[in-house]
Amino acid sequence: MRGATHGPAPTYHVLLRAGAEDTFIVEPGSRGQLVGLRMDGAPGDDRWRVDEDVWEPLRQAGLVPTQDAVDLFRVATAAYCADLLVPHRTAYDRWSRHIVLHVPVADRARWEAATPALCALLDYLSGDHWKLAFRESQVPPPPRPRPMRTTPTPIHAQCVSLLSGGLDSAIGGADLLAAGQRVAFVSHNAKSGGATFSSPAQQAVLDALGRHFPADLARPLRFRLNPPAPVAGETESVTTTRSRSIIFFALGLLVASALDVAHGGGPVPLVVPENGLISLNVPLTKARLGSWSTRTTHPHTLAMLREAMRELGLSTPLHTPYAAQTKGEMLGAWAARDRGIAADLAAASVSCAHPNQSRFLGSAQRQPHCGTCVPCIIRRASTQHAGVDDGRYSFDLPSALPTLKPRRSADVLAFLYALETRRRPARAVDINLSGPLHVETDAELQQLLRVYDAGMDEVARHLGVPIR
């Protein structure tokens, strides 16, 4: 691969073409490499075609998003594909890449005003160095190539909620439906890593919600978006979920902006159901500082996203109703209300970071969850806290710890180290290692400190560590 071994690290210029008229050209220079992306009928090499099914589900739901939301989706697509295609090994430190995104937008001046917040957001999520280069070109969603086989069924939703197939999104959906809300559930189906297994879990969660709540309240919208396959000598397949949140948010905002228009301009909120412990993502050891793990819903991520949205004129409110709750508290509230629903949601959802690894185990050990990754450890701590532990784990902690291979035991050992060395009660300096907390009052800070302590206490009880 050019620039992979000697001299300064290359800068990757990721050119997104959108629409049949887009023939824009970028000259990357002697130290640059060009990565082309094609979507929405853009001309060019089909090897660079983005695999997506986004506009058709919107049409079937009678939704027409605003141009600003469409532009944000394309920027997010370029960033997401770049993160999954540009190799880390060409970077000077084998991690932090230099990436320039070239994307068409309808209002270049507005997007340039939002550039500082967007670059800061991308830098924070992936640990890379990002630049944005916009060209003014209004490219609406492409026309449908053929008539619809079925009549569109318009959505009349009061809110949009992200549905990943995990336990938090299942609980968030149940809470909204139990309150009588009409909800548009937005899911992203991907091919990378554990995300490959998200689609069955998303359907299982929707089926579980359908068993307990009126069917007319929920409307699922499942979108497919994947980068093109790697091109030999140009790009590689990078396994990561660090940037997936940006495409998830962009899809949610596409739907929310369309519902805004359908409701006469009134803002329809986007609900982001994630527990507070995962959102804070406090590094478990000093070796885990930086961008090695996801920062999907960290307060700093959301603050930068909101700043960019303000600059772009996107008025969708972002709701994070569980920022001050642990996963165990979220599930425990349902267990106290209706144990059957709590158990059904837990059984339907999948939270594992490595669900595909079970295929390498014997049939007796094949389970939906490995039991040893960070999401599994927090999940099982929560189900035990709520009294609905389903035991669907390939490795049963803590008893299995002595038998684990070093790589599989890394997350468990990191948790044990964090639990042994933490201060309790936690202080602000203990929980802001991943980034600014963006709290305005001491009461808000105390909520975050409490949720961190309570979440780590749940994990301590699961792993058999005394709470001091």
N, C-alpha and C positions, 0 to 999 in steps of 0.2 A: 504494500500500500504506500502511495507517495507520502513522504514526510513522516514516516513512522519510526525512523531510527536515528537520524542525525539532524543537527541544526535546530533552529527555533521550531516550536510547535506550530502546526498549520492552523489557520483560521478557516472554519467551515462556513461557507455561504450556502444557506438553505433557501432556495428559491421556490416559493409556492406560486404556481400558476393556477388561476381559477377562471373558468368560463372559456367559451370557444374562441373569443377574440384576444385572449391573453397570450402574447408572444414575447413578453418581456425577457431581456437577456441580461445576465450579470457576468462581468469579467472578474474572476476571483483573484487575479494577480499571481505572482510567482510563488508566494508562500500560502496561497489559498487553495481550497478544494471546494468544488461545487457539488451540492446535493440537490437534485431537482425533484420537486413534488408536483404532481398533476391531480387536479380534481375538477369536478363539475364540467366535464367536457373539454378541458384545456388540451391544446395540441401538444405533441411531444412523445417521447419514448414511453411505451406502456409499462416498461419495467419500473417506472417511477410513479405509477398510478396509485393513489391512496385508496385503500379498500374501505369503502364507507356505504352505509345505508342510513342516512339521516333525514333527507328531505322527504322521502316517501312516508315514513311514519308520521311526520308533521302534517303532510297533506291528508293522510287518512284521518287525522284528528281534527281537520279543518283549521289548522293553526298556521298563521303567517307571521313569522318573527320580524322584528324591526331590523333595519339595515345595520345598525350599530351592533346588535347581538349577532348577526350573521358575520360581520367583520371580526368580532371577538372570537367566534367559533373558528374562523380560518386561522387567526393568529395562534389560538390554542392548538389547532391541528398541526401547524408547522412546528410548534415547540414540542409537542408530544412526539411527533414522528422523529424530529431531530434527536431527542433524548434517547430514542430506541434504536437509532441508526448510526450515530456518530461514535466511533470507538474511543474509549478512554485511553487506550495504550499509546495514542499519538500525542497526548498532552505532556507537558514538561514534567509534571508530577504524577503521570499516569492516572490522573483523576479529573482535574479541572480543565475542561475544554473551552475553546473560544469559538462561539457560534454567532453568526449574524443571520437573522431571519429577514427575508425580503417578501413582503406580503402586500397585496392590493387592499386598499380601504377607501371608503367613500369620502371621508373628510380627513385629509392628511393632517391638517393643523390640529384638529381635536386629538388625533392619535399621537401626534408628537408631544402634546401636552401631557398625555397619559404615559409616555414612554418611561420616565424615571421610576414610577411606581411599578410598571409592568416588568422592567428589567430587574428591579430589586426583588420582585416576587419570584421571577424565574431563577435568579441567582440563588435565592434562599432555598427554593425547593430542590434544586439539582446540584448546587455547589459549583456550577459552571459560570463562565463569563459570557453574558448575553448582550447583543446589540440588536436593535430593531431598525429596519429600513423600510419605510412605507412609500408606496406610489399611489397616487390618487386615481382610483378606478372603481366606480360603483358596479359591483357584480352581484346581482340578486341571485337567490336560489335558481338553479336551472329549470327550464320548463320540463314537464313530465314527458318522456319520450313516447308514451303510448297511453291511451285512455285507461282510466281506473276500471278494474273489474268489479269493484264493490263501491257502493255509495259511501262517501266519507261520513264518519260519525263524530260530529263536533264535540269537543270537550267543554264542559262547564265546571271547571275546578276553581276552588277557593285558594289553593296553594299548590306549590310544587315541592315534592320531597325526593331527595336522592335515595335510591334503593340499590345497594350494592350486592345484596344477598347475605350480608353479615348480620350479626345479632342486633347491633345498634340500630341499623336501618329498619329491621323488622319491628323492633320495639317502637321506634319513632312512627312507623306507619300505623301500628296498632293504636297508639295514643291519639293520632289524628283522626282515625276512623271512629274510634270510640267516642270522640267528641262531636261526631256528626259532620266532620269536614269532608268536602268533596276534594279528592286528592289526585293530582297527576303525578304518578310515580315515574321517575326518570332513571333508567339503567343504562350502563355502558358495557357492551360485550367486547372483550378484547382477546387476543391470542397470546399475549405475553405472560410467561411465568404462571403464577397461581391464578391470574385473571382468566386463564383459559377455562377454569372450572367455575367461573362466576355465574354463567348463564343458567345452568341447572339449579343452582342455589337461589337465584333471583326468582325463577318460576316456582320453586318450592315455597319460598316466602310468600309470594302472591297467592298461591293455593291455600296456604295456612291462613292468611288474612281473609280470603274468601270464605273459609269455613266458619268464621266467627263474626263477620261484619257484613252489612248489606253490600251486595255486589255493585249496585249503582253508585256507590261512593268512591270506588277506586277505578282509575283508568291508567293502566300501565303503558309506558312509552319506552320501548327497548331499541336502543340505537347501536349500530355496529360501526366501529371506526378503528382501523389498524394501519400501521405504516406499510409501505411497499416492502416486498421481500428484499433482503440485502443484495447488493450488486457486487460481485466479486471484484476486489481491488479498489472499491470505492467506499462501501459502507459495511457494517457488521451488525449482527443481531445482539443488542444490548439488553440484558435482562434487568429490568428495574420497574418499580412502581412509583418512583419519586415524583414524576411529572403527571401521573394519571389524574391527580386532583384537578389540574387546570382544564383538562378536557371534560371532566365530570361537571365542574362548575359551568363551563361554557355551554354544555348541553342543557343544563338546568336553566340557564339564563335565556337560551333560545326559546324554551317552552314558556318561561315566565313572561318574557317580552311579548310573545304572541297572545298570551292570556290577558296581559295588560290592555292590548288593543281590543281584544274581544269584549273586555269589560268596560270599554269606554275610557280607557286611560288610567283607571285606578290601579295602583301597584299590587301585584300578586306576589306574596313572599316566596322565597326559596328556602326551604327548611333543610338544614344540614345536621342530621342526627348522628352525633359522635360523642362518646363519653369524655369527661374531662381529663382523666388520666392519660388516655391515648392522645388527646389533643395537645396536652402540655409536652408529651414526649421527652421527659427529662432524661438525659443520658444516664445509663445505668453504671457506666465506668468512664474513666477519663479517655479511654481508647475510642469511645463512641461519640465524642464531641464531633460536631460538623454535620455534613449532609449524608452520612452513611445510612440513615433510616428516614422514613417518610415524615414529612411535616405537613401533612394534608390539611389539617384543621387547626394548626397552632394559631394562637391569637395574632401573631405577627403575619402569618399567611393571610388571614382574613382581613386584617387591617390594611395591608397593601392591596388586596383585591378590592376592598371597598373604596380605597383612594382612587384606584384606576377606574372603577365604575363611575365615581363622581365626575372625573374628568371627561368620561365618555358620554355622560348624560344618561346612564342606565340607572333607573330609580328603583330597581328590584331590592326590597329589603332582604338581607341575609339573616335568618333566624338560626341560632345555635342553642336550642332549649336544654341541652344536657351538658353544657360546659361546666356546670358546678355539680355534676353527679358522676358517680362511678358507674361502671357497667353493672356491678352487682346491685347498686341502688336502683338503677333503671329496671332491671329484671325483677328485683325484689318487690317493687311496687306492683307489678303485674301478678307476681306469685301471691301476694297478699289479697289482691282483688279477685283473681281467677287463676288458680294454679294450673288448670288445664290449658288455658291460653298461653301462659308462660312456658309450660313444657312444650307445647306445640311450636311456638316461635323458636325456642332453642333447638328443637329437633330439625326444623326446616332449614335453619341458617347455617352458613359455613364461614368461619372466621380465619381459618388457617392460612399462613403465608406460604406454605409449601404443600398444598393438597395433592399435587401430582406425584410427590415422592413416595406415597404409600404403595404405588405400583411395584416398587422394588422390594417390598416386604412380603413375607409369607401371608397366605390367606387369613391366618388367625389374627394377624396384626393390621390388616387393611381396614382403616377407618377414615371417616371424612376429615379428621383432624390429627396432626402429628402429635400434639400434646407438648412439644418442646420449644416451639417458636414463641416469640413475644406475644403475638395475638392469641395463640392458644393458651398460654399461661394465664393471661388476663381473663380470657373467656372462661376457663375452667374455674378460676378463682371466683368469678361472678356467679356461675351456676351453682357452685357449692354455697356461696353466700346466700343465694335465693332459695336454696333447697330443691333445685330441679336439675341436679347434675345427671347428664345422660350417659356419661362414661364412654362416649364414642371417640376414643383417642388411641392412637397406635402405641403410645408409650405412657404408662401410668405413673405420673410424678406424685410424690418424690421417690417412691420405691424403686423406680426404674433408673434413677440417676447413676448408680454405680455401674450399670451395664451399657451406658450410652457411649458412643464413639465421641472423640473430642469435638468434631465439628457440630454434632447434634446437641452436645451438652453446652455449647457456648452461651446461648441465651439464658439457660437455667443458672449457670454459674455467674453470669453477669447480674441476674436478679438477686442471687444469694449475696453477692458482694455488695450490691446497693442496699439491701436490707440490713446487712451487718454494719455498714458504715454510715447510714443515714442518721441525720438528726431528727428527733421527733419531740415536739412539733417542728415541722419544716419552717424555714425562713425564706424570705423573698430571694435571697442569693442562691438558695438551693434549687429553685424551680425555674429560674430565668436563664439557665445555661443554654437552652436551645434558641433563645431569642427574646426580644422585648415582649412583655406581657400585655401592654396597652390597657392598663387599669387606670381609672380616673379617681377612684376613692379607695380608702383603706378597707371598706366593706367588700369591695370587689376583690381586692388582694386576699383578704381572709377567706373568701369563698374558694379561691384557687388553691391556697395552702391547705385548706380542709380537704378538698377533693383529692389532692395528691396524697396526703396522709391516709385518708380512708381507702383509697385505691391500693396503695402499697400495703396497707394492713390486710386487705383481702388476699393479696398475693402471698403475704407472709403466712397467713393461716393455711392457704393451699399447700405451700411448700414446707410447712411444719417449722417455721422460724418463729421463735418467741418474739412478741411485740413488746418492745422496751420503751 
